[in-house]
């Protein structure tokens, strides 16, 4: 069994300028899964950089509200919503709140920095 607390996971700045803490990653834990799971935050009134990822992603929003941009389309998001992102599509998110946006992000296959392509 693997059980971790969020604060035990080291925070880092991803290429898209969201702050991530990897909760579960097969390259860093003895787990037999092909995906990774991270907790992310985006500062108040900020936006992530436009980017593409070679893997598919599923975002689950825990706090905040904003706009998710995907391949030229935009949709309003808020806590309790899920967004699926197919591989290789341009994406970015805007936080419209005065507090941090929080989300979980499942990436399949597991996230690798070289799979993230920043577009700005």
N, C-alpha and C positions, 0 to 999 in steps of 0.2 A: 504494500500500500504506500502511496505517496500522498502526503497531506502537507500543504504549505499555506502560510499566511501571506497576504498580499505584501505587507511591509517587509517580509523576508526576501522578496524578489528584487534584485537590483534594477533601478530605473535607468533608462537610457533614452536618448533623443533619436528617434527613427529618421530616416532620410526625408520623410514627408513633414517633419517637424511636429509630430505628435510625441508625447512622452509615453513610453511603453514599459511594462514590467511583464516579462515572460513567466506565466504561471506554469506552463507545461510545454516542454519541447523535447522531442525524441533525441536530439543531439546532446542534451544537457541533463537528462534524467533517464533512469532505467525504465522506460515505458515502451511498449510495443504498439505505437500509433504512428500514423503517417502525417498527422496534422500538428500544428502548434496552437496554443491558446495564450493570448496576452490580454492584460488589462491596460487600457489606454486612457489618457486624458488630453484634453485640448483646452488651452487657456481661454478665459473669458474674452468674447468679441474677437477671437482669432480664427484663422483658417489654416488648414493643412495645405501643403504644397500639392499642386497637380502632379499626379504620378500614375504609373501603371505597375501592376504586379503580375508576375508570371504564373502565380497560383490563384486559385479561387479564394474568396474571403466571405465570411459571414460576420456582420457587425450586429451586436445587440447593445442598444443604448440604455445605460443605467441612470443617467442624470443629464439634464440639459435639454436644450432644443436648438434646432438649427436647420440647415439645408444640406442635403447630400447631393452632390453632383456626380453623375455617372454618364459618360459618353455623350455629353451634350444635353442630357435631361437633368432636371432638378426636382427633388421632392422634399417636402417638409419632414423633419424627423423630431422625435421627442423620446423621453424615457419610456421604455416598454416596447419600442419598435425594433424590428429586425430588418436588415438590408443584406441581400445576397449580391455579391459582385463577381461576375465571371472573370476568368483570367484575361489579361492584356487589354482591359478597357480603362480609359482615362477616368480618374476619380479624384475627388477632393471633398472636404467637408468644412462647413462654416459653423461656428458656434455663435449663436445670436444672443446668448444669455450673458448676464453679468457675473456668472459663476462658472467654474470649470465644467466642461462636458466630460462625462465618463462613459466608457464603453468596453465591452469584451469583443475581441476579434479572434475568430477561428480561421486559420489559414491552412489550406490543403492543396498540395503537399506543404509540409512545414516551412515557415518563413525562413528565408536566407537573405542577407543584405544584398547580395548580387542579383536577386530576383526583383528588386525594387528599382524602378526606373523613374527618376525625377524629371519632370517635363518643364520646369521653370528655373 
